[in-house]
């Protein structure tokens, strides 16, 4: 049964749901948090972009296909990707 759970996405998602912020930066009014998680023995690049709009905090989580051997590398890439997302999309990132 556990094989079927893993096959259809029922297992192994604990790391994604318990991602911790390893660094954060402010960029053009947005807060970008790096939240890499362990996947397959490597660190998956992921992060969270937030901004307060009209008193409401809006957020966008992103997960990239990039994987790194170290959490520091994944953190730096996540911050760079977050900046790129903000630069390309601005407030549309929350649509």
VOZA-528013 format. One record per atom (N, C-alpha, C, O): residue number from 1; x, y, z negated; atom name. Coordinates in steps of 0.1 Angstrom, whole numbers. Atoms other than C-alpha are relative to their C-alpha. Layout:
BEGIN
+-----+-------+-------+-------+------+
: pos :     u :     v :     w : site :
+-----+-------+-------+-------+------+
: NUM :     X :     Y :     Z :   CA :
...
+-----+-------+-------+-------+------+
//
This chain:
BEGIN
+-----+-------+-------+-------+------+
: pos :     u :     v :     w : site :
+-----+-------+-------+-------+------+
:   1 :     8 :   -12 :     0 :    N :
:   1 :     0 :     0 :     0 :   CA :
:   1 :     9 :    13 :     0 :    C :
:   1 :     5 :    22 :     7 :    O :
:   2 :    -8 :   -12 :     1 :    N :
:   2 :    28 :    25 :    -8 :   CA :
:   2 :     6 :     2 :    14 :    C :
:   2 :     9 :    14 :    17 :    O :
:   3 :    -5 :    -2 :   -13 :    N :
:   3 :    42 :    19 :    27 :   CA :
:   3 :   -11 :     8 :     8 :    C :
:   3 :    -7 :    18 :    16 :    O :
:   4 :    11 :    -7 :    -8 :    N :
:   4 :     8 :    31 :    42 :   CA :
:   4 :    -1 :    14 :    -5 :    C :
:   4 :    -4 :    23 :     3 :    O :
:   5 :     1 :   -13 :     5 :    N :
:   5 :     8 :    61 :    19 :   CA :
:   5 :    11 :     9 :     6 :    C :
:   5 :     9 :    20 :    10 :    O :
:   6 :   -12 :    -8 :    -6 :    N :
:   6 :    43 :    72 :    31 :   CA :
:   6 :    -3 :     2 :    15 :    C :
:   6 :     0 :    12 :    21 :    O :
:   7 :     2 :     0 :   -14 :    N :
:   7 :    33 :    64 :    67 :   CA :
:   7 :   -10 :    11 :     4 :    C :
:   7 :    -8 :    18 :    14 :    O :
:   8 :    10 :    -9 :    -3 :    N :
:   8 :     2 :    86 :    66 :   CA :
:   8 :     1 :    13 :    -9 :    C :
:   8 :    -9 :    20 :   -10 :    O :
:   9 :    -2 :   -13 :     7 :    N :
:   9 :    16 :   114 :    44 :   CA :
:   9 :    -5 :     0 :   -14 :    C :
:   9 :    -6 :    11 :   -20 :    O :
:  10 :     5 :     0 :    13 :    N :
:  10 :     3 :   102 :    11 :   CA :
:  10 :    11 :     0 :   -11 :    C :
:  10 :     8 :     2 :   -23 :    O :
:  11 :   -11 :     0 :    10 :    N :
:  11 :    37 :    99 :    -6 :   CA :
:  11 :    11 :     9 :     4 :    C :
:  11 :    12 :    13 :    15 :    O :
:  12 :   -12 :    -8 :    -3 :    N :
:  12 :    69 :   118 :    -9 :   CA :
:  12 :    -2 :    15 :     1 :    C :
:  12 :     7 :    22 :     6 :    O :
:  13 :     2 :   -15 :    -2 :    N :
:  13 :    53 :   153 :   -10 :   CA :
:  13 :     2 :     7 :   -13 :    C :
:  13 :     0 :    19 :   -14 :    O :
:  14 :    -3 :    -7 :    13 :    N :
:  14 :    63 :   160 :   -46 :   CA :
:  14 :    10 :    11 :     1 :    C :
:  14 :     8 :    22 :    -5 :    O :
:  15 :   -10 :   -11 :    -1 :    N :
:  15 :    93 :   180 :   -36 :   CA :
:  15 :    -5 :    12 :     6 :    C :
:  15 :    -2 :    23 :     2 :    O :
:  16 :     6 :   -12 :    -7 :    N :
:  16 :    73 :   203 :   -13 :   CA :
:  16 :    -9 :     8 :   -10 :    C :
:  16 :    -9 :    20 :   -10 :    O :
:  17 :     9 :    -7 :     8 :    N :
:  17 :    48 :   211 :   -40 :   CA :
:  17 :     7 :     6 :   -12 :    C :
:  17 :     1 :    14 :   -19 :    O :
:  18 :    -7 :    -5 :    12 :    N :
:  18 :    74 :   218 :   -67 :   CA :
:  18 :    12 :     8 :     5 :    C :
:  18 :    22 :     9 :    -2 :    O :
:  19 :   -11 :    -9 :    -5 :    N :
:  19 :    97 :   241 :   -46 :   CA :
:  19 :     2 :    11 :   -10 :    C :
:  19 :    -7 :    17 :   -15 :    O :
:  20 :    -4 :   -10 :     9 :    N :
:  20 :   116 :   265 :   -67 :   CA :
:  20 :     6 :    11 :     8 :    C :
:  20 :    13 :     9 :    18 :    O :
:  21 :    -6 :   -11 :    -7 :    N :
:  21 :   126 :   300 :   -56 :   CA :
:  21 :    15 :     1 :    -5 :    C :
:  21 :    18 :     1 :   -16 :    O :
:  22 :   -14 :    -1 :     2 :    N :
:  22 :   164 :   301 :   -53 :   CA :
:  22 :     6 :    14 :     1 :    C :
:  22 :    16 :    17 :    -4 :    O :
:  23 :    -4 :   -14 :    -2 :    N :
:  23 :   167 :   337 :   -42 :   CA :
:  23 :   -12 :     8 :     6 :    C :
:  23 :   -21 :     2 :    12 :    O :
:  24 :    11 :    -8 :    -6 :    N :
:  24 :   145 :   366 :   -32 :   CA :
:  24 :     6 :    14 :     4 :    C :
:  24 :    16 :    18 :    -2 :    O :
:  25 :    -5 :   -14 :    -4 :    N :
:  25 :   150 :   399 :   -13 :   CA :
:  25 :   -13 :     8 :     4 :    C :
:  25 :   -23 :     2 :     8 :    O :
:  26 :    11 :    -9 :    -5 :    N :
:  26 :   128 :   429 :    -4 :   CA :
:  26 :     5 :     4 :    14 :    C :
:  26 :    16 :     8 :    16 :    O :
:  27 :    -4 :    -4 :   -14 :    N :
:  27 :   127 :   436 :    34 :   CA :
:  27 :   -13 :     7 :     6 :    C :
:  27 :   -23 :     1 :     8 :    O :
:  28 :    11 :    -8 :    -6 :    N :
:  28 :   105 :   464 :    49 :   CA :
:  28 :   -13 :    -1 :    -7 :    C :
:  28 :   -24 :    -1 :    -1 :    O :
:  29 :    12 :     0 :     8 :    N :
:  29 :    80 :   463 :    21 :   CA :
:  29 :    -5 :   -14 :    -3 :    C :
:  29 :   -15 :   -16 :   -10 :    O :
:  30 :     3 :    14 :     2 :    N :
:  30 :    78 :   425 :    21 :   CA :
:  30 :     9 :    -6 :   -10 :    C :
:  30 :    21 :    -2 :   -11 :    O :
:  31 :    -9 :     8 :     9 :    N :
:  31 :    92 :   401 :    -6 :   CA :
:  31 :     2 :   -13 :     7 :    C :
:  31 :    -8 :   -20 :    10 :    O :
:  32 :    -3 :    13 :    -6 :    N :
:  32 :   109 :   371 :     8 :   CA :
:  32 :     7 :    -9 :   -10 :    C :
:  32 :    17 :    -5 :   -16 :    O :
:  33 :    -5 :     9 :     9 :    N :
:  33 :   116 :   341 :   -14 :   CA :
:  33 :     5 :   -12 :     7 :    C :
:  33 :    -3 :   -18 :    15 :    O :
:  34 :    -5 :    13 :    -6 :    N :
:  34 :   138 :   312 :    -4 :   CA :
:  34 :    -4 :   -11 :    -9 :    C :
:  34 :    -2 :   -10 :   -22 :    O :
:  35 :     5 :    11 :     8 :    N :
:  35 :   123 :   279 :   -16 :   CA :
:  35 :     3 :   -13 :     7 :    C :
:  35 :    -6 :   -21 :    10 :    O :
:  36 :    -4 :    13 :    -6 :    N :
:  36 :   143 :   250 :    -1 :   CA :
:  36 :    -4 :   -11 :    -9 :    C :
:  36 :    -5 :   -10 :   -21 :    O :
:  37 :     3 :    12 :     8 :    N :
:  37 :   133 :   215 :   -11 :   CA :
:  37 :     7 :   -12 :     6 :    C :
:  37 :    12 :   -11 :    18 :    O :
:  38 :    -7 :    12 :    -4 :    N :
:  38 :   149 :   181 :    -9 :   CA :
:  38 :    -9 :    -9 :     9 :    C :
:  38 :   -20 :   -12 :     5 :    O :
:  39 :     7 :     9 :    -9 :    N :
:  39 :   138 :   160 :    21 :   CA :
:  39 :    11 :    -9 :     7 :    C :
:  39 :    19 :    -4 :    14 :    O :
:  40 :   -10 :     9 :    -6 :    N :
:  40 :   157 :   129 :    32 :   CA :
:  40 :    14 :     2 :    -4 :    C :
:  40 :    23 :     0 :     4 :    O :
:  41 :   -13 :    -2 :     5 :    N :
:  41 :   187 :   137 :    11 :   CA :
:  41 :     7 :    13 :     3 :    C :
:  41 :    18 :    15 :     0 :    O :
:  42 :    -5 :   -13 :    -4 :    N :
:  42 :   191 :   172 :    25 :   CA :
:  42 :   -10 :    10 :    -4 :    C :
:  42 :   -21 :     7 :    -9 :    O :
:  43 :     8 :   -11 :     4 :    N :
:  43 :   177 :   206 :    18 :   CA :
:  43 :    -7 :     6 :    12 :    C :
:  43 :    -1 :    10 :    22 :    O :
:  44 :     8 :    -6 :   -11 :    N :
:  44 :   148 :   217 :    41 :   CA :
:  44 :    -1 :    15 :    -3 :    C :
:  44 :    -4 :    19 :   -14 :    O :
:  45 :     1 :   -15 :     1 :    N :
:  45 :   147 :   254 :    48 :   CA :
:  45 :   -15 :     3 :    -1 :    C :
:  45 :   -23 :     0 :     8 :    O :
:  46 :    14 :    -4 :     2 :    N :
:  46 :   115 :   269 :    35 :   CA :
:  46 :     0 :    13 :    -9 :    C :
:  46 :     9 :    16 :   -15 :    O :
:  47 :     1 :   -12 :     8 :    N :
:  47 :   103 :   301 :    19 :   CA :
:  47 :   -14 :     6 :     0 :    C :
:  47 :   -24 :     0 :     5 :    O :
:  48 :    13 :    -6 :     2 :    N :
:  48 :    74 :   324 :    10 :   CA :
:  48 :     2 :    15 :     2 :    C :
:  48 :    11 :    21 :    -3 :    O :
:  49 :     0 :   -14 :    -3 :    N :
:  49 :    67 :   359 :    23 :   CA :
:  49 :   -13 :     6 :    -7 :    C :
:  49 :   -24 :     0 :    -4 :    O :
:  50 :    12 :    -6 :     6 :    N :
:  50 :    44 :   381 :     2 :   CA :
:  50 :     1 :    15 :     1 :    C :
:  50 :    11 :    21 :     3 :    O :
:  51 :     1 :   -15 :     0 :    N :
:  51 :    32 :   417 :     3 :   CA :
:  51 :   -14 :     4 :    -6 :    C :
:  51 :   -24 :    -3 :    -4 :    O :
:  52 :    12 :    -5 :     6 :    N :
:  52 :     6 :   436 :   -17 :   CA :
:  52 :    -7 :    10 :    10 :    C :
:  52 :    -1 :    20 :    14 :    O :
:  53 :     7 :    -7 :    -9 :    N :
:  53 :   -20 :   450 :     7 :   CA :
:  53 :   -14 :     4 :    -6 :    C :
:  53 :   -22 :    -5 :   -10 :    O :
:  54 :    13 :    -5 :     6 :    N :
:  54 :   -49 :   472 :    -7 :   CA :
:  54 :    -2 :    -7 :   -14 :    C :
:  54 :   -14 :   -11 :   -17 :    O :
:  55 :     1 :     6 :    13 :    N :
:  55 :   -42 :   458 :   -42 :   CA :
:  55 :    -1 :   -15 :     0 :    C :
:  55 :    -2 :   -21 :   -11 :    O :
:  56 :     1 :    14 :    -1 :    N :
:  56 :   -43 :   422 :   -30 :   CA :
:  56 :    13 :    -6 :     5 :    C :
:  56 :    19 :    -1 :    15 :    O :
:  57 :   -13 :     6 :    -4 :    N :
:  57 :   -12 :   400 :   -28 :   CA :
:  57 :    -3 :   -11 :    11 :    C :
:  57 :   -11 :   -20 :     9 :    O :
:  58 :     2 :    10 :   -11 :    N :
:  58 :   -11 :   382 :     5 :   CA :
:  58 :    13 :    -8 :     2 :    C :
:  58 :    24 :    -2 :    -1 :    O :
:  59 :   -12 :     9 :    -1 :    N :
:  59 :    13 :   353 :    12 :   CA :
:  59 :     0 :    -8 :    12 :    C :
:  59 :   -11 :   -12 :    17 :    O :
:  60 :    -2 :     9 :   -11 :    N :
:  60 :    27 :   332 :    40 :   CA :
:  60 :    11 :    -9 :    -3 :    C :
:  60 :    22 :    -4 :    -5 :    O :
:  61 :   -10 :    10 :     3 :    N :
:  61 :    46 :   300 :    34 :   CA :
:  61 :     5 :    -5 :    14 :    C :
:  61 :    -3 :    -7 :    23 :    O :
:  62 :    -6 :     5 :   -12 :    N :
:  62 :    70 :   289 :    61 :   CA :
:  62 :    10 :   -12 :    -3 :    C :
:  62 :    17 :   -12 :   -13 :    O :
:  63 :    -9 :    11 :     1 :    N :
:  63 :    89 :   256 :    66 :   CA :
:  63 :     6 :    -2 :    13 :    C :
:  63 :    -1 :    -3 :    23 :    O :
:  64 :    -8 :     1 :   -12 :    N :
:  64 :   116 :   253 :    92 :   CA :
:  64 :     5 :   -14 :     2 :    C :
:  64 :     5 :   -22 :    -8 :    O :
:  65 :    -5 :    13 :    -3 :    N :
:  65 :   129 :   222 :   109 :   CA :
:  65 :    14 :    -2 :    -5 :    C :
:  65 :    20 :   -13 :    -6 :    O :
:  66 :   -14 :     0 :     4 :    N :
:  66 :   164 :   231 :    97 :   CA :
:  66 :     2 :    -7 :   -13 :    C :
:  66 :    -6 :    -5 :   -22 :    O :
:  67 :    -4 :     7 :    13 :    N :
:  67 :   181 :   209 :    71 :   CA :
:  67 :    14 :     3 :    -2 :    C :
:  67 :    22 :     4 :     7 :    O :
:  68 :   -14 :    -4 :     4 :    N :
:  68 :   213 :   217 :    52 :   CA :
:  68 :     5 :   -10 :   -11 :    C :
:  68 :    -3 :   -16 :   -18 :    O :
:  69 :    -6 :     9 :    10 :    N :
:  69 :   237 :   197 :    31 :   CA :
:  69 :    -1 :     7 :   -14 :    C :
:  69 :    -1 :     0 :   -24 :    O :
:  70 :     0 :    -7 :    13 :    N :
:  70 :   237 :   224 :     3 :   CA :
:  70 :   -12 :     9 :    -1 :    C :
:  70 :   -18 :    14 :     9 :    O :
:  71 :    12 :    -9 :     3 :    N :
:  71 :   209 :   244 :   -14 :   CA :
:  71 :     4 :    14 :     3 :    C :
:  71 :    -5 :    22 :     8 :    O :
:  72 :    -4 :   -14 :    -3 :    N :
:  72 :   230 :   276 :    -9 :   CA :
:  72 :    -1 :     3 :    14 :    C :
:  72 :    -6 :    13 :    18 :    O :
:  73 :     2 :    -2 :   -14 :    N :
:  73 :   231 :   271 :    28 :   CA :
:  73 :   -15 :     2 :     4 :    C :
:  73 :   -18 :    11 :    12 :    O :
:  74 :    14 :     0 :    -3 :    N :
:  74 :   194 :   264 :    30 :   CA :
:  74 :    -7 :    13 :    -5 :    C :
:  74 :   -15 :    19 :     1 :    O :
:  75 :     5 :   -13 :     5 :    N :
:  75 :   187 :   295 :     8 :   CA :
:  75 :     4 :    12 :     9 :    C :
:  75 :    -5 :    20 :    12 :    O :
:  76 :    -4 :   -11 :    -9 :    N :
:  76 :   207 :   318 :    31 :   CA :
:  76 :    -7 :     0 :    13 :    C :
:  76 :   -11 :    10 :    18 :    O :
:  77 :     8 :     1 :   -13 :    N :
:  77 :   190 :   305 :    62 :   CA :
:  77 :   -14 :     3 :    -2 :    C :
:  77 :   -20 :    10 :     7 :    O :
:  78 :    14 :    -4 :     3 :    N :
:  78 :   156 :   308 :    46 :   CA :
:  78 :    -2 :    15 :    -1 :    C :
:  78 :   -12 :    20 :     4 :    O :
:  79 :     1 :   -14 :     1 :    N :
:  79 :   162 :   344 :    37 :   CA :
:  79 :     1 :     7 :    14 :    C :
:  79 :    -6 :    16 :    17 :    O :
:  80 :    -2 :    -5 :   -14 :    N :
:  80 :   174 :   351 :    73 :   CA :
:  80 :   -12 :    -2 :     8 :    C :
:  80 :   -17 :     7 :    16 :    O :
:  81 :    12 :     4 :    -7 :    N :
:  81 :   144 :   333 :    88 :   CA :
:  81 :   -12 :     9 :    -4 :    C :
:  81 :   -20 :    13 :     4 :    O :
:  82 :    10 :    -9 :     6 :    N :
:  82 :   121 :   353 :    65 :   CA :
:  82 :     1 :    14 :     6 :    C :
:  82 :    -9 :    20 :     9 :    O :
:  83 :    -2 :   -14 :    -6 :    N :
:  83 :   136 :   386 :    77 :   CA :
:  83 :    -4 :     0 :    14 :    C :
:  83 :   -11 :     9 :    19 :    O :
:  84 :     3 :     1 :   -14 :    N :
:  84 :   132 :   374 :   113 :   CA :
:  84 :   -15 :     0 :     2 :    C :
:  84 :   -20 :     7 :    11 :    O :
:  85 :    15 :     1 :    -1 :    N :
:  85 :    95 :   365 :   108 :   CA :
:  85 :    -6 :    14 :    -3 :    C :
:  85 :   -15 :    18 :     4 :    O :
:  86 :     6 :   -13 :     3 :    N :
:  86 :    88 :   399 :    92 :   CA :
:  86 :     3 :    10 :    11 :    C :
:  86 :    -6 :    18 :    15 :    O :
:  87 :    -4 :    -9 :   -11 :    N :
:  87 :   107 :   418 :   120 :   CA :
:  87 :    -8 :    -3 :    12 :    C :
:  87 :   -12 :     7 :    19 :    O :
:  88 :     8 :     4 :   -12 :    N :
:  88 :    88 :   399 :   147 :   CA :
:  88 :   -15 :     2 :    -2 :    C :
:  88 :   -22 :     5 :     8 :    O :
:  89 :    15 :     0 :     2 :    N :
:  89 :    53 :   399 :   131 :   CA :
:  89 :    -6 :    11 :    -8 :    C :
:  89 :   -17 :    14 :    -7 :    O :
:  90 :     5 :   -10 :     9 :    N :
:  90 :    50 :   425 :   105 :   CA :
:  90 :   -12 :    -5 :    -8 :    C :
:  90 :   -12 :   -17 :   -12 :    O :
:  91 :    12 :     4 :     7 :    N :
:  91 :    16 :   424 :    88 :   CA :
:  91 :    -8 :   -11 :     7 :    C :
:  91 :   -17 :   -18 :     0 :    O :
:  92 :     7 :    10 :    -7 :    N :
:  92 :     3 :   400 :   114 :   CA :
:  92 :     4 :   -14 :    -5 :    C :
:  92 :    -3 :   -24 :    -2 :    O :
:  93 :    -4 :    13 :     6 :    N :
:  93 :    21 :   372 :    95 :   CA :
:  93 :   -11 :    -6 :    -9 :    C :
:  93 :   -11 :   -18 :   -11 :    O :
:  94 :    11 :     5 :     9 :    N :
:  94 :    -9 :   370 :    72 :   CA :
:  94 :   -13 :    -3 :     8 :    C :
:  94 :   -23 :    -7 :     1 :    O :
:  95 :    12 :     3 :    -7 :    N :
:  95 :   -35 :   365 :   100 :   CA :
:  95 :    -2 :   -15 :     2 :    C :
:  95 :   -11 :   -19 :     8 :    O :
+-----+-------+-------+-------+------+
//
